[in-house]
Amino acid sequence: MTDATPARRRRSGGRAAHAERAGHAVIDQMPWRLPVNPDRPTEPLDEAGVAAIHAGAMRILSELGVEMLNPEACAQLKAAGCRVAGTNVRMDEDFVMEMVRRAPASFTITPRNPEREIVIGGRHMIFVNVSSPPNAWDLERGKRPGDFETFRDFMKLTQYFNCIHVAGGYPVEPVDIHPSVRHLDCLYEKLTLTDKVCHAYSLGAERVEDVMEMVRIAGGLSHEEFRARAHMYTNINSVSPLKHDHPMLDGAMRLARAGQAVIVTPFTLAGAMAPVTMAGAVALSLAEGLAAIALLQWIAPGAPVALGTFTSNVDMRTGAPAFGTPEYVRATQMTGQLARRYGLPLRSSGVCAANVPDGQAMWETSNSLWAAITSGTNLVYHAAGWLEGGLIASPEKFVMDCELLQMIQRYFEEATWATSPDDIAFEAIAEVGPGGHYFGCQHTQDRYTTAFYAPIASDWRNYEAWHQDGAVWSAERAHRLYKAILAEFRPPPMDEARREELAAFVARRKAEGGAPTDF
């Protein structure tokens, strides 16, 4: 951080400068809150368009069906009256809609710290850290395979930033930990380094059952208390086109029966894994998502679920995934219209295809986040740190994205559009008159510290001042901030008896061999 940083921040409110002088924090960030989107969603489809996409999804389910590569899922759906032939399951609209109506329109997830409880649904908009990249990148070390220490660094960033509400997935895959015990080490760190809602990968019964038990222990809950409400969640993806695999369905069913939340997110790339048209890609995505939601509501009526969208397009020259495109924005908005028709919460993502935290990364991520805002998204996955289409997690990008997320939260605040007499400011306008300025008038003096958004990573000085101070580009500023944040990080408090019980569980499960693998 440069010596000029406090002066720059004083210009935008003065709060960060005061905090740094007092030694309280690296940045003066917004307080923890659950953002509420006040805007009406953008609806590109008219009623006929919504009906057409719905009809297309229902026809796919009825005439083509979805491959359910899980014998229990097939048996359950056959018992429900669906037409099952091998792994192919066809279901009629009446059944699908009856099951969808069982799902709650909104639900809460309560982590070990009840003050970090989140709401999924309504107008709430919850942000999740980057999840699942196999690689990391930063300015010092470049691109490299993920490791456990880097995983821990991202957990610290996840806890530190108030605009991140969920510790989702593994921000980077720690390949230096054997897959059989990776979930044990990762969830121990996640549950001790953060006190936010966390996630279990649906990659085999042992992993799901272990994570549920670890979340229960960390929360100091009885088995009955754990099952009485959602305390964690999983996200499952279909294998587009038209498949759900065995472990994902197994984990989803286990969590649903235990009262925990399940997000169902088909990954449909138009032109590759889905039709090249957005309407066709959205219809396919809905069919895949609703098939799994219908299964979960059949086996666990009222289980908390959400419908995810990950519909984008590929670069038709190379086949590479593209994100933050105009097509991605429209597909997300269209899916939002259908999610509201079904009364289901919506999940989308803050994604990009850029390889480093540059201009492309930020304009594509901004487009993705704007798609989330305008679609009425409730849960934004990968909201901070995502690069290279999900193959890289970057701490610099994490900090830069948190700047965007804070700006969104400020945009949602009523203060930005309030119209009281005090906001109209007639007396101040009369006081200053023609040709004057408002810097010194009392109306400004009473409000200057809170009137506008105060940035954490942006530099608002002019070119000459910026250049004289070293001409530091955005990614380098973000790098310095993330290093300073890690240096000052302190884990949230945790009852020592729970920590010891958690550590003992991890040690026992490791001694038992953890989860089976193919290695």
C-alpha positions in Angstrom: 0.0 0.0 0.0 1.4 3.4 -0.9 1.8 6.5 1.2 -0.8 8.2 -1.0 -3.5 5.7 -0.3 -5.0 7.4 2.7 -5.3 10.7 0.8 -7.0 9.0 -2.1 -9.5 7.4 0.2 -10.2 10.6 2.1 -11.3 12.0 -1.2 -13.9 9.2 -1.4 -15.2 9.4 2.1 -12.2 9.3 4.5 -13.2 6.1 6.2 -10.4 3.9 5.0 -7.8 6.5 5.9 -9.1 6.8 9.4 -9.0 3.0 9.8 -5.4 2.8 8.6 -4.2 5.6 10.8 -5.9 3.9 13.8 -4.4 0.5 12.8 -7.8 -1.2 12.7 -7.7 -2.8 9.2 -6.0 -3.0 5.9 -9.2 -1.8 4.2 -12.3 -0.1 5.5 -14.9 -2.3 4.0 -18.7 -2.3 4.1 -20.2 -4.2 7.1 -21.7 -7.6 6.8 -25.1 -7.5 5.3 -27.4 -9.6 3.2 -27.9 -7.6 0.0 -31.5 -7.1 -1.2 -32.0 -6.3 -4.9 -34.6 -3.5 -5.1 -34.9 -3.5 -8.9 -37.5 -5.2 -11.1 -35.9 -8.0 -13.1 -35.2 -7.6 -16.8 -37.6 -9.8 -18.8 -36.6 -10.2 -22.5 -39.3 -12.9 -23.0 -43.0 -12.0 -23.4 -45.6 -14.4 -22.0 -45.6 -16.4 -25.2 -41.8 -16.7 -25.1 -41.9 -18.0 -21.5 -44.6 -20.5 -22.4 -42.6 -21.7 -25.4 -39.4 -22.4 -23.5 -41.4 -24.1 -20.7 -43.2 -26.3 -23.3 -39.8 -27.1 -24.9 -38.4 -28.2 -21.6 -41.5 -30.3 -20.8 -41.3 -31.9 -24.2 -37.7 -32.8 -23.7 -38.5 -34.5 -20.4 -41.6 -36.3 -21.7 -40.4 -37.5 -25.1 -36.6 -37.7 -24.8 -36.1 -38.1 -21.0 -32.9 -37.7 -19.0 -30.3 -40.3 -18.3 -30.2 -40.9 -14.5 -27.0 -42.9 -14.0 -28.0 -43.8 -10.4 -30.0 -47.0 -9.7 -31.7 -45.6 -6.6 -32.8 -42.4 -8.5 -34.3 -44.6 -11.3 -36.1 -46.8 -8.8 -37.5 -43.8 -7.0 -38.8 -42.2 -10.1 -40.2 -45.4 -11.4 -42.1 -45.7 -8.1 -43.4 -42.1 -8.7 -44.9 -43.2 -12.0 -42.2 -42.0 -14.4 -41.4 -44.1 -17.5 -38.0 -45.7 -16.8 -36.1 -47.8 -19.4 -32.7 -48.7 -18.2 -31.2 -45.4 -17.1 -33.5 -43.3 -19.3 -36.3 -41.6 -17.3 -39.2 -39.7 -18.9 -41.5 -37.7 -16.8 -44.7 -35.8 -17.7 -45.4 -32.1 -17.1 -48.0 -32.8 -14.4 -45.6 -34.8 -12.3 -42.8 -32.3 -12.7 -44.9 -29.3 -11.8 -46.5 -31.1 -8.8 -43.0 -31.8 -7.5 -41.7 -28.3 -8.2 -44.7 -26.9 -6.2 -43.4 -28.8 -3.2 -40.1 -26.8 -3.1 -39.9 -23.7 -0.9 -39.6 -20.3 -2.7 -37.1 -19.2 -0.1 -35.1 -20.8 2.7 -32.3 -20.0 5.1 -28.9 -21.7 5.7 -27.5 -21.3 9.2 -23.7 -21.9 9.7 -21.9 -22.4 13.0 -22.1 -18.7 13.6 -25.9 -17.9 13.5 -25.1 -14.2 12.8 -23.8 -15.4 9.3 -27.2 -17.0 8.4 -28.1 -16.4 4.8 -31.4 -16.3 2.9 -31.8 -17.9 -0.5 -34.8 -16.6 -2.3 -37.0 -13.5 -2.6 -35.0 -10.4 -3.5 -31.9 -11.5 -1.6 -28.6 -11.7 -3.4 -25.9 -13.8 -1.8 -22.3 -13.9 -3.1 -20.1 -17.1 -3.0 -16.3 -17.3 -3.4 -14.7 -18.9 -6.5 -15.0 -22.7 -6.3 -13.1 -25.7 -7.8 -10.3 -24.3 -10.1 -7.4 -26.8 -10.3 -4.8 -24.0 -10.6 -3.9 -20.8 -9.0 -2.3 -17.6 -10.4 -0.7 -14.6 -8.7 1.7 -11.8 -9.7 4.6 -13.4 -7.8 4.3 -17.0 -8.8 2.3 -17.1 -12.0 0.1 -20.1 -12.9 0.7 -23.3 -10.9 -1.3 -26.3 -9.6 -3.4 -25.7 -6.6 -2.0 -26.6 -3.1 -3.2 -26.7 0.4 -1.5 -23.5 1.6 -3.0 -21.6 -1.3 -6.4 -23.1 -0.4 -6.0 -21.8 3.1 -5.1 -18.3 1.8 -8.3 -18.2 -0.2 -10.3 -19.3 2.9 -8.8 -16.4 4.8 -9.8 -14.0 2.0 -13.3 -15.6 2.0 -13.7 -14.9 5.8 -12.1 -11.5 5.6 -14.4 -9.9 3.0 -17.9 -9.1 4.3 -19.3 -9.0 0.8 -18.6 -12.8 0.5 -21.4 -14.7 2.3 -20.6 -18.3 1.5 -17.4 -20.4 1.7 -18.3 -22.5 -1.3 -16.4 -25.5 -2.7 -12.6 -25.4 -2.7 -11.4 -22.0 -4.0 -8.5 -23.9 -5.5 -8.1 -27.7 -5.5 -5.2 -28.7 -3.2 -3.7 -31.4 -5.3 -0.9 -32.0 -2.7 -3.5 -33.6 -0.4 -4.6 -37.2 -1.4 -8.1 -37.3 -2.7 -9.1 -39.9 -0.1 -8.7 -37.4 2.8 -8.7 -34.1 0.9 -12.3 -33.3 2.0 -11.4 -33.9 5.7 -8.4 -31.5 5.7 -10.2 -28.9 3.5 -13.4 -28.9 5.6 -11.5 -28.7 8.8 -9.7 -25.6 7.6 -13.0 -24.1 6.2 -14.9 -24.7 9.4 -12.1 -23.2 11.6 -10.8 -20.4 9.3 -14.3 -19.2 8.5 -17.7 -19.1 10.3 -19.7 -18.8 7.1 -22.0 -21.2 5.3 -20.0 -24.0 3.7 -20.5 -26.6 1.0 -20.0 -30.3 0.4 -19.0 -31.8 -2.9 -21.3 -34.6 -4.0 -18.5 -37.0 -4.9 -19.4 -40.2 -3.1 -21.3 -41.1 0.0 -18.4 -41.0 2.4 -17.5 -37.4 1.5 -21.0 -36.2 1.9 -21.6 -38.0 5.2 -18.3 -36.8 6.6 -19.0 -33.2 5.7 -22.4 -33.3 7.2 -21.0 -34.7 10.5 -18.2 -32.1 10.5 -20.7 -29.3 10.0 -22.8 -30.7 12.8 -19.9 -30.9 15.2 -18.7 -27.4 14.3 -22.1 -26.0 15.1 -22.5 -27.9 18.4 -25.7 -29.4 17.1 -27.4 -32.7 18.0 -28.3 -34.9 15.1 -31.9 -33.8 15.4 -31.0 -30.1 15.4 -28.8 -30.6 12.4 -31.7 -32.2 10.4 -34.3 -29.7 11.5 -33.0 -27.0 9.2 -30.4 -26.3 6.6 -26.8 -25.7 7.9 -24.9 -26.4 4.6 -25.5 -27.2 1.0 -24.2 -28.9 -2.1 -24.2 -27.9 -5.8 -24.7 -30.6 -8.4 -24.1 -30.3 -12.1 -25.7 -32.3 -14.9 -23.5 -33.9 -17.5 -25.0 -32.0 -20.4 -26.6 -33.0 -22.6 -29.3 -34.9 -20.7 -27.4 -36.8 -18.1 -27.1 -36.8 -14.3 -24.3 -38.9 -12.9 -24.2 -41.4 -10.0 -22.3 -39.6 -7.3 -23.9 -36.2 -7.8 -27.4 -37.7 -7.5 -26.3 -39.8 -4.5 -25.0 -36.8 -2.7 -28.0 -34.6 -3.5 -30.4 -37.3 -2.3 -28.5 -37.7 1.0 -28.5 -34.0 1.7 -32.1 -33.5 0.8 -33.2 -36.3 3.1 -31.1 -34.7 5.8 -32.8 -31.3 5.3 -29.8 -29.7 3.8 -29.9 -27.5 0.7 -29.2 -28.6 -2.9 -28.5 -26.3 -5.8 -29.0 -28.0 -9.2 -27.0 -26.3 -12.0 -26.8 -27.7 -15.5 -23.7 -26.7 -17.4 -25.0 -26.0 -20.9 -22.6 -24.4 -23.4 -24.5 -23.3 -26.5 -22.9 -24.7 -29.6 -21.2 -27.6 -27.8 -23.2 -29.2 -25.0 -26.5 -27.5 -26.0 -28.2 -26.1 -29.1 -26.6 -23.0 -30.6 -29.7 -20.9 -30.0 -30.2 -19.4 -26.5 -33.8 -20.5 -26.4 -32.8 -24.1 -27.1 -29.9 -24.0 -24.6 -32.2 -22.6 -21.9 -34.9 -25.2 -22.6 -32.3 -28.0 -22.3 -30.9 -26.5 -19.1 -34.3 -26.3 -17.5 -35.2 -29.9 -18.4 -32.0 -31.1 -16.8 -32.4 -29.0 -13.7 -36.1 -29.7 -13.2 -35.6 -33.5 -13.6 -33.2 -33.5 -10.6 -35.4 -31.1 -8.5 -38.4 -33.3 -9.2 -36.5 -36.3 -7.9 -35.4 -34.5 -4.7 -39.0 -33.3 -4.0 -40.3 -36.8 -4.5 -38.0 -38.3 -2.0 -37.9 -35.3 0.4 -41.0 -33.1 0.0 -40.2 -29.5 0.9 -36.4 -29.9 0.7 -34.6 -26.6 0.2 -33.5 -26.5 -3.5 -32.5 -23.9 -6.0 -32.4 -23.9 -9.8 -29.0 -23.0 -11.2 -28.1 -21.6 -14.6 -24.7 -21.9 -16.2 -25.8 -21.4 -19.8 -23.2 -19.6 -22.0 -21.7 -20.1 -25.4 -18.4 -21.3 -26.9 -16.0 -19.5 -29.2 -17.0 -21.2 -32.4 -13.5 -20.7 -33.8 -11.8 -22.6 -31.0 -14.5 -24.4 -29.0 -13.3 -22.7 -25.9 -16.0 -21.6 -23.3 -16.9 -17.9 -23.4 -18.4 -16.1 -20.4 -19.8 -12.6 -19.8 -21.0 -12.5 -23.3 -24.3 -10.9 -24.5 -25.7 -14.4 -24.9 -24.7 -15.3 -21.4 -26.5 -12.2 -20.0 -29.7 -13.0 -22.0 -29.7 -16.7 -21.1 -29.4 -15.8 -17.4 -32.3 -13.3 -17.6 -34.4 -15.8 -19.5 -33.8 -18.5 -17.0 -34.7 -16.0 -14.2 -38.1 -15.6 -15.9 -38.7 -19.3 -15.8 -37.4 -19.7 -12.2 -40.0 -17.1 -11.1 -42.7 -19.0 -13.0 -41.7 -22.1 -11.0 -41.3 -20.3 -7.7 -37.7 -21.5 -7.3 -34.7 -19.5 -6.1 -32.1 -18.9 -8.8 -28.3 -19.4 -8.9 -26.0 -17.9 -11.5 -22.3 -17.0 -11.6 -19.7 -14.2 -11.7 -17.5 -15.6 -14.5 -15.1 -14.7 -17.2 -12.8 -16.4 -19.8 -9.8 -14.1 -19.2 -6.5 -15.7 -18.2 -5.2 -12.9 -15.9 -6.9 -10.1 -13.9 -6.9 -7.6 -16.7 -9.5 -5.5 -18.5 -11.1 -8.4 -20.2 -11.4 -10.2 -16.8 -13.2 -7.3 -15.3 -15.6 -6.4 -18.2 -16.6 -10.0 -18.6 -17.1 -10.4 -14.9 -19.0 -7.1 -14.7 -21.3 -8.4 -17.5 -21.8 -11.7 -15.6 -22.7 -9.8 -12.4 -25.0 -7.5 -14.2 -26.7 -10.6 -15.6 -27.2 -11.8 -12.0 -28.6 -8.4 -10.9 -31.0 -8.1 -13.8 -32.2 -11.7 -13.7 -33.2 -11.7 -10.1 -30.4 -14.1 -9.1 -30.4 -15.1 -5.4 -27.1 -17.0 -5.2 -24.0 -15.8 -7.2 -21.4 -18.5 -7.5 -17.8 -17.7 -8.3 -18.4 -14.1 -7.4 -14.7 -13.4 -6.5 -11.5 -14.9 -7.8 -12.4 -16.7 -11.1 -10.2 -16.8 -14.2 -9.6 -18.9 -17.3 -13.1 -20.2 -17.5 -12.8 -21.7 -14.0 -9.4 -23.2 -14.4 -7.6 -20.5 -12.3 -8.3 -18.9 -9.0 -6.4 -15.6 -8.4 -6.2 -13.7 -5.1 -5.7 -10.4 -7.1 -8.9 -11.1 -9.0 -10.6 -11.9 -5.7 -9.8 -8.5 -4.3 -10.8 -6.7 -7.6 -14.1 -8.7 -7.7 -14.8 -7.7 -4.1 -14.6 -4.1 -5.2 -17.3 -4.8 -7.7 -19.4 -6.6 -5.2 -19.2 -3.7 -2.8 -20.2 -1.4 -5.6 -23.3 -3.6 -6.2 -24.2 -3.5 -2.6 -23.9 0.3 -2.6 -26.0 0.5 -5.7 -28.7 -1.5 -3.8 -28.8 1.0 -1.0 -31.8 3.3 -0.8 -29.5 6.3 -0.2 -28.6 6.3 -3.9 -32.2 7.1 -5.0 -33.8 8.7 -1.9 -36.0 11.7 -2.7 -36.8 13.3 0.7 -36.7 17.1 1.0 -33.3 16.7 2.6 -32.2 14.7 -0.5 -33.6 17.2 -3.0 -31.4 19.8 -1.1 -33.3 22.9 -2.2 -31.7 25.0 0.7 -28.2 23.9 -0.3 -28.9 24.8 -4.0 -30.2 28.2 -2.8 -27.1 28.7 -0.6 -24.6 28.0 -3.3 -26.5 29.8 -6.1 -25.2 30.1 -9.7 -21.6 29.6 -10.4 -20.6 28.4 -6.9 -19.5 25.0 -5.6 -20.8 22.6 -3.0 -17.5 21.5 -1.3 -17.8 23.9 1.6 -21.6 24.2 2.1 -23.1 22.7 5.3 -25.2 20.2 3.4 -22.0 18.6 2.0 -20.0 18.9 5.3 -22.7 17.0 7.1 -22.6 14.1 4.6 -19.2 14.0 2.9 -17.9 11.0 4.8 -20.8 8.7 3.7 -22.2 10.4 0.6 -20.5 8.2 -1.9 -19.0 4.7 -2.3 -15.5 4.5 -0.9 -13.3 2.2 -3.0 -10.9 -0.4 -1.6 -8.8 -1.1 -4.7 -9.6 1.7 -7.2 -7.3 4.7 -7.6 -9.3 7.8 -8.4 -6.3 10.3 -8.6 -5.4 11.9 -11.9 -2.7 10.5 -14.1 0.1 12.8 -12.9 -0.5 12.0 -9.2 -0.8 8.3 -10.0 2.3 8.2 -12.2 4.4 10.2 -9.6 3.4 7.6 -7.0 4.8 4.7 -9.0 2.1 4.2 -11.7 0.8 1.1 -9.9 -1.7 -0.8 -12.1 -4.9 -2.4 -10.6 -3.7 -6.0 -10.3 -0.6 -4.8 -8.4 -2.7 -2.7 -6.0 -4.9 -5.8 -5.5 -1.8 -7.9 -4.9 -0.5 -5.6 -2.2 -3.9 -5.6 -0.5 -4.3 -9.4 -0.5 -0.8 -9.7 1.0 -1.6 -7.2 3.7 -5.0 -8.9 4.5 -3.3 -12.3 4.9 -0.7 -10.7 7.2 -3.3 -9.3 9.5 -5.8 -12.2 9.3 -7.2 -13.7 12.6 -9.5 -16.7 12.5 -13.0 -16.2 13.9 -13.6 -17.5 17.4 -14.6 -21.1 17.9 -15.4 -23.1 21.0 -12.3 -25.1 21.9 -14.3 -28.3 22.7 -15.9 -28.2 19.3 -12.5 -27.7 17.6 -11.1 -30.7 19.5 -14.0 -32.9 18.6 -13.7 -31.8 14.9 -10.0 -32.6 14.9 -10.6 -36.0 16.5 -13.2 -36.8 13.9 -10.8 -35.9 11.1 -8.0 -38.0 12.7 -10.4 -41.0 13.1 -11.7 -40.8 9.5 -8.1 -40.5 8.2 -7.1 -43.6 10.1 -10.1 -45.4 8.6 -8.8 -44.5 5.1 -11.2 -41.6 4.3 -13.1 -41.9 1.1 -12.4 -44.6 -1.5 -10.7 -43.4 -4.7 -9.6 -44.8 -8.1 -5.9 -44.4 -7.2 
